[in-house]
Amino acid sequence: MITLGNLRAHARDVEAREAGIATADIEVARRAGMLPADVAALRAFTAAEPGWCIVVRCPKSASYAWQDLLPAKIGATGKKSGDSGLVSIHKLKRAPGGAPLFRDGEPIIDAAIHVSDDDLTGVWQHWKGAWQRVRITAAGGTKRGGYGAGAAEMLRRLNRSLATRIQHGCQDDWASADNRDVRPDDGFAGFLRGEAGFIDGAATCRGYFAGNGLSAFPYDPVSGAFIG
């Protein structure tokens, strides 16, 4: 059965090819649930001197059809719709002053469909023959706040090339009890000095870190809990 998502994914393939995006980038984007243009941009960014490595945790592959068409799920929580890559988010409607609004004695709820976005996992810069971690996180384990000057500038330069902008720091750098940890079936995408690839699962991502001389994978190999 052909679904609307199938049709949208095919249209996205065509749009990407017409825009001159490489077939390899489109294939990674399809598996990673990302925009082909963003895969190409991340790959190009990491090719710049002195060389970068960027790993992102991906949404469900079905998100591929809806990226840039629906608003991204940025820091919001809601009911996930299975493997669709979509999230139903319900928010209490408020007056300009912040007071909740009611109709017939019941709170007014705004419902909207958002698409899952990709999240930075870790960033490294090649320096003096080795990969050096670039920590991108607010101080003290807080969810929001300023980054160091170097990290902030790197994100500004990266975001100038992305359609789906990076909205927060790296999951691997967030030393908080609220870190979402990793799950065995999480998908990742790795971008290393101009090469891009899909990383299928947390165990494979652990191997990617080790095989490329990155920092230790900061999650327990059994439970997936963040261990810093």
N, C-alpha and C positions, 0 to 999 in steps of 0.2 A: 504494500500500500504506500503510495507516494503522499507524503505529508507536506504541509506548508514549510516546515523546517527543511525538508529535502530540497524543495524548490528554491528557498532562500539560499541554502548552501551552494547550490549549483550556480545561482546568479552571482554569488560572491566570487566563486571560481572565475567566472567569465570576466567580471569587473577587474579582478586582480590581474588576469592575463592581459587584458586590454590596457591596464596601467603600466605594463612592462615588468611586473613583479615575477621573479624567477619561480619556475615550477617547484623547485626544492623548498622555497620559502612558503609557497601555498600549501604544500604537503605537511610541513611542520605546523602551520597555522591551523589546518583542519584537525590534526590530532590534538593540538594544544587548546583549541577553542578560542584562538586569538585572531585578531585582524591580520591578514597577510602583510599589509603595509607596516604594521608594528613589528612583525617578525623581521622584515627586511631592514627596518630602522634600527632595531636592537643589534642585529648582526653587523650592520655597517658601523654602529657606534663602537662596538668592541674591537673592530679592526683598526681603529685609530691608535696612533702611538700614544703612550708606550705599550698599549695592549690592555684589554679589559676582559673580565669574565663576569657575566651576569646570569644568575639563575632565578627563574620565576616559578611560583607555584601556579598551575593552570586551573581554569574552570573546567567544567565538563566539556567534552568535545562538541556537544550539541550547541554550546554557546556560540560557536563559529558563525552560525546563521544569523545571530541576533546582535552581535557586537556592532556598536555605532548606530543601531536602529532603535534600541531601547536604552534607557538610562542605566548606567552601571550601578551595581550594588556597592556603594562606598560607605563602609563603616556601619551599614544597616543590617538588621537581622529580620528574618521573616520566615515564612513557610516555604521550604524548597520543594520544587516540583519534580522529584525523582531525578532522572538523568537528563532532563530537558535543558539544564543550564539556566533556568529561569527561577526567580524568587518572587513570591507574592509578599509585599511589604505593606503593613497596615500602620498608619500613624494617626494619632489623635489630632484633629483639626483645632487650631488655636486662633484666637483673635490677635490683631497686631501687637497688643500688649502682653501676649503670652497666655492669657486665660483660656481654658478649654471651652469649646463651643458645644452647645446642646441643641437637639431638636426633639420636641415632645418628651422631654425629660431624659433622653438618651444621648450619650456623647456621640459627636459626629466623627466618623472614621473615614480618612482618605485611604483608599486602596490603590496600589499601583503595581505593575509588573516590572521588575528590573532584571537585567542580565548579570550573571556572575562575572566578576572581573578577575584579572590575574594580579598576583601579589608578588612583590619582590621577596625573594628568599635570601639571597646574599649577593654581594658585589665585591670584586677583587680587582686590583690594579697590578700590572706586572712591573716590578721595580727591582733593579739590581739582581736580575736573574731568578726572581722568585715571585710568587703571588702574594700580595699584601692585602689583607682584609680592609675594606673601606666600611667602617661601621656607620650605618644610617639608622639612627634611632634617637628619640628624645632622651634627655638625661633622667636618671633615676627610675627607669622602667615605666615612665608615664606614657600614655597612649598618644598624647599630642604634645607638641613643643618643638623648639628649634633644634636643628642639627648643627654639627660643627660646620665651619665655613667651607671646608673642602668638600664635604658630603653635600651640602646645600647647593654649591655651585655645580657639582657633577649632576645632581638631579635636575637643576634648571636647564643645563645643556641637553640632557637626555630628553626631557619633556618637550623641548622645542621640536623634536623630530617625531614625536608620537601622537597618534590620533587619540588613543586612550591614555591619558596622562597618569603618571604615578602619583598617588594621593597620600601615601604614607611610607614609613620606613620599612626596613627589612625584617621579616618575621624572625630570622635567625638571630637578630641583634636585640630582640625585644625580651629582656629578662623580666618577665612578669608571669604571675600565676594565671593571667588571662591569655597567655600565648596558646593558640589553638592546637599546638603539637602537630604531628603528622600522622596520616593514616596509611595503611599499606597500599591502598589503591590510588593515592594522590598522584596526579600527573605533574610533571615539571618540564620546563624547557630550558636548555642550556645554550648560552651564547658565549663563545670563547674565540677571541681574536679573529672574528669574521666568519666563524663556523656556527651553524645553528643545528640543534637536534632536539627531538622529543625524548624525555626521560620517563620511562613507564614504571612508576611506582617508587615508594620511599626507599626500598632496598637498592634499587638501581641508582637512585640519586646518591645514596651513601657511597656506592662504587664510583660514581662520577666525581664526587669530591676527592676520594682517595686517589683515583687514577690520574687526576689532573693536578695533584699537589696542592689542592685548596686546603682550607682549614678543616678541622674535624667536623663531621656531620653532628650537629648539636641536639640529637634526639636519641632516646633510648632505642636500641635495636629490636627490643621485644615489644614494649608498650607504645613506642612512638612519642613518649612524653618529652617535652623540652628539658634538657639538662644543661644547657648553656655551653 
